[in-house]
Amino acid sequence: MVYVKLESDWTDGNGVSHSAGDSVDVDAATLATLQAEGIVSEQTHGPGGGGKGPDKWAGPGSSGA
């Protein structure tokens, strides 16, 4: 699983809506789909990549992770 921050709203395969800016865990196949659709742009952690949460976001405006 990979923890990512959404760039736009997304409804997962279970019908759960997630808002832009939310961070979610997705599998590699879902991540590829989300990237292709422009819903996510960067991942924050790979497998075993540590803590989760907004303070771990490595996207624009951060100092990196």
C-alpha positions as CSV (number, residue, x, y, z in Angstrom):
1,M,0.0,0.0,0.0
2,V,1.1,3.6,-0.7
3,Y,-0.1,6.7,1.2
4,V,-1.0,9.5,-1.2
5,K,-2.5,13.0,-1.0
6,L,-5.4,13.6,-3.4
7,E,-5.2,16.6,-5.7
8,S,-9.0,16.4,-6.5
9,D,-12.1,14.6,-5.1
10,W,-12.2,10.8,-5.6
11,T,-14.6,8.1,-4.8
12,D,-12.9,4.7,-4.0
13,G,-14.1,1.3,-5.1
14,N,-16.2,0.9,-2.0
15,G,-18.2,4.1,-2.8
16,V,-16.4,6.2,-0.1
17,S,-15.9,9.8,-1.2
18,H,-12.6,11.5,-0.4
19,S,-12.0,15.2,-0.8
20,A,-9.1,16.9,-2.5
21,G,-6.3,17.3,0.1
22,D,-7.2,14.0,1.9
23,S,-4.5,11.5,2.3
24,V,-5.4,7.8,1.6
25,D,-3.8,4.4,1.4
26,V,-4.0,2.8,-2.0
27,D,-2.6,-0.2,-3.7
28,A,-0.1,0.1,-6.6
29,A,-2.8,-0.5,-9.3
30,T,-5.1,2.1,-7.8
31,L,-2.2,4.5,-7.5
32,A,-1.3,4.1,-11.2
33,T,-5.0,4.8,-12.2
34,L,-5.1,7.9,-9.9
35,Q,-1.9,9.2,-11.4
36,A,-3.1,8.7,-14.9
37,E,-6.3,10.6,-14.1
38,G,-4.4,13.4,-12.4
39,I,-6.0,12.8,-9.1
40,V,-2.6,12.4,-7.3
41,S,0.7,13.7,-8.4
42,E,3.2,12.4,-5.8
43,Q,3.4,9.6,-3.3
44,T,4.7,10.2,0.2
45,H,5.9,6.8,1.3
46,G,6.5,3.4,-0.2
47,P,5.9,0.1,1.7
48,G,7.0,0.4,5.3
49,G,7.6,4.1,4.7
50,G,6.9,5.3,8.2
51,G,4.2,7.5,9.7
52,K,1.1,8.8,8.1
53,G,-0.5,12.2,8.3
54,P,-0.4,15.7,6.9
55,D,2.9,16.4,8.5
56,K,4.4,13.6,6.3
57,W,3.3,15.1,3.0
58,A,6.1,15.6,0.5
59,G,4.2,17.7,-2.0
60,P,4.4,21.3,-3.1
61,G,5.3,23.7,-0.4
62,S,7.0,21.1,1.9
63,S,10.6,20.7,2.8
64,G,10.5,17.1,1.6
65,A,10.2,13.8,3.3
